[in-house]
Amino acid sequence: MSHERDLLARVAHRDEASFQRLYDEFATRIFRYAITILRNRHLAEEVVQETMITLWESAGTYAGSSRVSTWIFGIARHKAYDILKGEKKGGRTADVSAVMDDPAPAIEREAQVHKALEGLPPDQREIVFLTFYENLPYKAIADLLEVPEGTVKSRMYHAKKKLAEALS
Amino acid sequence: MMQCEQVRELIPWYVNGTLSRDEATLVAQHIAQCASCREELAQTLQLSLKVRNAMNDAPSVPKRVWEAVRTEKGEVQLGGLDLGSFLLGLSLGLSVTKRGRPRFTSNLRLFGRQVPIYKTREREEYNGKS
C-alpha cells in the first residue's frame, strides 16, 4: 500500500495524527490548485477547508481505482467549481489581484509566468498546473476533468502556444 | 515510427515522466532523429521549470485554515441564523466542539462579496506576518 493510501486508510479509521499528516501533504497543493481555478485566495481557503472536511468524513469511500492525489484533487475540483458557479450566479468575478499580493517577494521572472498563466482560459490553466506542477499523467488528468484524453492533449497544445507567446 | 504531431502531443508528459514505458521509448526514438521535436522538447522543459518555480513561489495555505478544519470536524452544529438580502447579509451560527466548548461564528456579505471578519492575529497573517 502506498504512503498516501495508507494515510487515507488510517483517516477512514478516524486517526487524527494521520489526518494532520494528510493535511500537511495536501493543503497547500489543494490551495494552489483552487487558486488556479478560482483566482481568489479567500475562496481557495474555503476549498481547502471543505475538501479536508470531506476527506475526514468520507475517506472510507475511496475505491482505490485512481491515485489518492487524483481522487483528492477531484473532490477539490468539485468544491471549486461549485463555488465558481455560485460566484457567477451572484454576478461576481474572481479577485485576480488576490492571487499574487503575497508579501513574499516574487521575482519579476516568476511574476511574468503568473501573468502569462492568468492569460490562459481556466481549462487550459488547470491542465498546465496538473501536468507541470502536480506531474499527473494525461490519463489521470482526463479522468479528473472528465474529458477525453485527446481534449487534454489539445488544451495543452494551445496552452503551450499561448504561454510561449506571452513569455517570449 | 511516430509522426511529429503525435510526439509533440506527448512531450509535456515525457517531460513530467509519466508516459508509459512504450510511449516514452517511441518519443525518445523519434527525438533522437528529429531536430525540430528536440527543440520542442527543450522549450517544453524550460516552460515546465518556469511553471514549477512560479507555483512554488505562490502563497501557501494560511495556518488559520487548519484551525478551522480542526474545529469544524470536531463540532456539532447547534443552530444558525441568516439575516439580510443580497446587498447585505449576516449569518450567525452557534456550535459546540466535542469537548463541549461553545463556538460562535459569523459571516458578513456586502454587495454579494464576503467581507472577512478576522481576529487581529488572522489579519496579521493576511498582512504577511504569518
Contacts between the chains, C-beta under 8 A, distances in Angstrom:
chain1	res1	chain2	res2	distance
A	19	B	73	7.9
A	20	B	66	7.9
A	23	B	66	6.1
A	23	B	69	6.7
A	27	B	61	4.6
A	27	B	65	6.6
A	27	B	66	7.0
A	28	B	60	4.6
A	28	B	61	4.9
A	30	B	61	7.6
A	31	B	59	7.4
A	31	B	60	7.0
A	31	B	61	4.0
A	31	B	65	7.7
A	32	B	55	5.9
A	32	B	58	5.1
A	32	B	59	7.9
A	35	B	58	6.6
A	35	B	59	7.6
A	41	B	59	6.3
A	42	B	114	6.6
A	42	B	116	6.7
A	44	B	61	8.0
A	45	B	61	6.8
A	45	B	62	6.7
A	45	B	64	8.0
A	45	B	65	5.2
A	48	B	61	5.4
A	48	B	65	5.2
A	48	B	69	7.8
A	49	B	65	5.7
A	49	B	68	5.4
A	49	B	69	5.5
A	49	B	72	7.0
A	52	B	69	4.6
A	52	B	73	7.9
A	53	B	69	6.3
A	53	B	72	5.6
A	53	B	73	5.9
A	56	B	69	7.8
A	56	B	73	4.7
A	57	B	73	7.8
A	90	B	86	7.4
A	90	B	112	4.5
A	91	B	112	6.6
A	92	B	112	5.6
A	92	B	113	6.2
A	99	B	58	7.7
A	99	B	59	8.0
A	100	B	58	7.6
A	102	B	58	7.7
A	102	B	59	4.3
A	102	B	128	7.1
A	103	B	127	7.4
A	103	B	128	3.3
A	104	B	57	7.1
A	104	B	59	7.4
A	104	B	128	7.5
A	106	B	54	7.9
A	106	B	57	5.1
A	107	B	57	7.7
A	109	B	50	7.6
A	110	B	50	7.8
A	110	B	53	5.8
A	110	B	54	4.4
A	110	B	57	4.9
A	113	B	50	4.9
A	113	B	51	6.4
A	113	B	53	7.4
A	113	B	54	3.8
A	114	B	54	5.5
A	114	B	58	7.6
A	117	B	51	7.3
A	117	B	54	7.2
A	128	B	51	6.0
A	129	B	51	7.5
A	129	B	55	7.0
A	131	B	12	5.2
A	131	B	13	6.8
A	131	B	16	5.7
A	131	B	48	7.8
A	132	B	12	7.3
A	132	B	15	7.7
A	132	B	16	6.5
A	132	B	47	7.3
A	132	B	48	4.4
A	132	B	51	4.2
A	132	B	52	5.8
A	132	B	55	7.9
A	133	B	51	6.3
A	133	B	52	5.9
A	133	B	55	4.5
A	135	B	16	4.5
A	135	B	17	6.9
A	135	B	18	6.3
A	136	B	16	7.7
A	136	B	18	6.8
A	137	B	13	6.1
A	137	B	18	3.8
A	137	B	19	7.4
A	138	B	10	8.0
A	138	B	12	7.8
A	138	B	13	5.2
A	138	B	18	7.6
A	140	B	18	7.9
A	153	B	9	4.3
A	153	B	10	7.7
A	154	B	9	7.9
A	156	B	9	7.8
A	156	B	12	5.3
A	157	B	8	7.4
A	157	B	9	6.6
A	160	B	12	7.2
A	160	B	44	6.8
A	160	B	47	6.5
A	163	B	47	6.0
A	164	B	43	6.7
A	164	B	47	7.1
A	167	B	47	7.6
A	167	B	50	7.0
